[in-house]
Amino acid sequence: MWAARHDLTAKVLYGQAFRAPSFAEFRLQNNPVALGNDELDPEEMETIELAFDYRPKNNLRLGLNLFKYEWDDIIQYAPSPTLPVGFLQAQNIGEQDGYGFEFEFDWNISRTLKVLGNYAFMDAEDQATDEAAGNAPENQLYLRAA
């Protein structure tokens, strides 16, 4: 963390994470269409983030976060050449990369009115298809007044 000025803080964050296969992904046997796989590797993720916190006045806070991530060995159920047609098996076949930013503010306009909100943008791409990864909004906006 770096306090560039009395009202501005900047920090760089780096992280690594993993998700071990679940018991079902590892050992599932008695399912009519999906089987586990005892040769699965854990999913792995690497992230980097640059964050700024700016407080130009006592009643106003602004934040900006820039991020990038790489997610490898994603576990997905897919057809396997060693199984009969129609059967799926847990496999490490997914890869995803993404980047984005988030802007947020918290403004105490008066003793009785506070406004806060944020806007986030994320571009997540499935590396196997070069298409947008699902299950994550590209744009998200949140506003609240209290």
Legacy VTK file of the C-alpha trace (Angstrom):
# vtk DataFile Version 3.0
C-alpha trace
ASCII
DATASET POLYDATA
POINTS 146 float
0.000 0.000 0.000
1.215 3.465 -0.848
-0.180 6.733 0.508
0.624 8.956 -2.472
-0.918 11.962 -0.708
-2.946 12.503 2.450
-6.157 11.955 0.434
-5.004 9.245 -2.018
-4.024 5.647 -1.353
-2.887 3.151 -3.976
-2.160 -0.547 -3.664
-1.242 -3.499 -5.826
-2.707 -6.873 -4.906
-1.579 -10.246 -6.241
-3.217 -13.550 -5.481
-3.202 -17.227 -6.295
-6.011 -19.626 -5.484
-7.111 -23.166 -6.188
-10.263 -25.263 -5.952
-9.805 -28.962 -5.335
-12.176 -31.320 -7.161
-15.329 -32.157 -5.218
-16.014 -35.712 -4.088
-18.548 -36.123 -6.922
-16.131 -34.782 -9.557
-13.485 -37.183 -8.278
-15.457 -40.330 -7.453
-18.992 -40.236 -8.948
-19.706 -43.762 -10.299
-23.406 -44.698 -10.019
-24.860 -41.907 -12.128
-26.458 -42.938 -15.436
-24.861 -40.110 -17.473
-21.988 -38.480 -15.518
-18.882 -40.036 -14.021
-16.123 -38.769 -11.784
-12.454 -38.751 -12.694
-9.734 -39.610 -10.171
-7.073 -37.992 -12.401
-8.432 -34.441 -12.021
-6.127 -31.576 -11.092
-7.284 -28.647 -8.954
-8.562 -25.546 -10.710
-6.049 -22.690 -10.380
-6.465 -18.917 -10.536
-3.974 -16.072 -10.599
-5.092 -12.449 -10.105
-3.582 -8.992 -10.055
-5.381 -5.815 -9.000
-4.486 -2.137 -8.853
-6.679 -0.171 -6.415
-7.000 3.555 -5.727
-8.886 5.145 -2.825
-9.381 8.920 -3.084
-10.968 11.104 -0.383
-11.045 14.691 -1.701
-13.395 15.801 1.117
-14.448 14.363 4.473
-17.870 13.495 3.088
-16.769 11.957 -0.246
-14.872 8.770 -1.064
-14.034 7.589 -4.595
-12.517 4.245 -5.500
-11.158 2.726 -8.689
-10.020 -0.888 -9.046
-8.426 -2.380 -12.167
-8.045 -6.165 -12.337
-6.927 -9.078 -14.498
-7.163 -12.819 -13.887
-6.286 -16.181 -15.432
-8.250 -19.304 -14.464
-6.848 -22.671 -15.585
-7.828 -26.354 -15.391
-11.526 -25.535 -14.982
-13.454 -28.714 -14.230
-16.305 -29.387 -16.643
-18.346 -32.453 -17.549
-17.716 -33.440 -21.165
-17.817 -36.540 -23.402
-14.803 -38.805 -23.017
-13.365 -41.018 -25.785
-13.030 -43.870 -23.270
-16.757 -43.905 -22.397
-19.850 -44.923 -24.374
-21.694 -42.197 -26.310
-23.940 -40.129 -24.045
-21.758 -40.405 -20.939
-20.024 -37.350 -19.511
-16.930 -37.308 -17.315
-15.411 -34.570 -15.166
-12.340 -33.204 -16.963
-9.866 -30.313 -16.651
-10.723 -28.714 -19.987
-11.672 -25.115 -19.274
-9.530 -21.975 -19.333
-10.747 -18.433 -18.807
-9.060 -15.027 -18.854
-10.637 -11.783 -17.802
-10.032 -8.162 -16.988
-12.064 -5.188 -15.914
-12.544 -2.300 -13.560
-14.863 -1.039 -10.852
-15.580 2.578 -9.933
-17.322 3.303 -6.626
-18.364 6.343 -4.641
-19.756 7.071 -1.187
-21.071 10.619 -0.688
-22.583 11.970 2.531
-24.484 14.910 1.062
-25.959 15.917 4.424
-26.590 14.400 7.848
-29.794 12.865 6.515
-28.832 11.950 2.941
-26.155 9.553 1.775
-25.688 8.403 -1.836
-23.478 5.531 -2.837
-22.993 3.408 -5.881
-20.669 1.594 -8.197
-20.216 0.626 -11.805
-18.312 -2.474 -12.855
-17.140 -3.679 -16.252
-15.704 -7.142 -16.863
-14.586 -8.861 -20.042
-14.262 -12.598 -19.395
-13.299 -14.885 -22.272
-13.463 -18.662 -22.602
-10.060 -19.513 -24.074
-11.303 -22.672 -25.825
-13.949 -20.831 -27.851
-12.638 -17.225 -27.836
-16.159 -16.198 -26.822
-17.524 -14.400 -23.787
-17.615 -16.584 -20.694
-21.092 -16.999 -19.267
-22.443 -16.490 -15.768
-20.926 -13.029 -15.289
-22.429 -9.701 -16.347
-20.272 -7.514 -18.587
-21.711 -4.326 -17.058
-23.192 -3.834 -13.618
-24.519 -0.649 -12.002
-25.641 -0.123 -8.405
-27.025 3.065 -6.827
-28.494 3.685 -3.388
-29.722 6.730 -1.516
-30.428 6.576 2.189
LINES 1 147
146 0 1 2 3 4 5 6 7 8 9 10 11 12 13 14 15 16 17 18 19 20 21 22 23 24 25 26 27 28 29 30 31 32 33 34 35 36 37 38 39 40 41 42 43 44 45 46 47 48 49 50 51 52 53 54 55 56 57 58 59 60 61 62 63 64 65 66 67 68 69 70 71 72 73 74 75 76 77 78 79 80 81 82 83 84 85 86 87 88 89 90 91 92 93 94 95 96 97 98 99 100 101 102 103 104 105 106 107 108 109 110 111 112 113 114 115 116 117 118 119 120 121 122 123 124 125 126 127 128 129 130 131 132 133 134 135 136 137 138 139 140 141 142 143 144 145
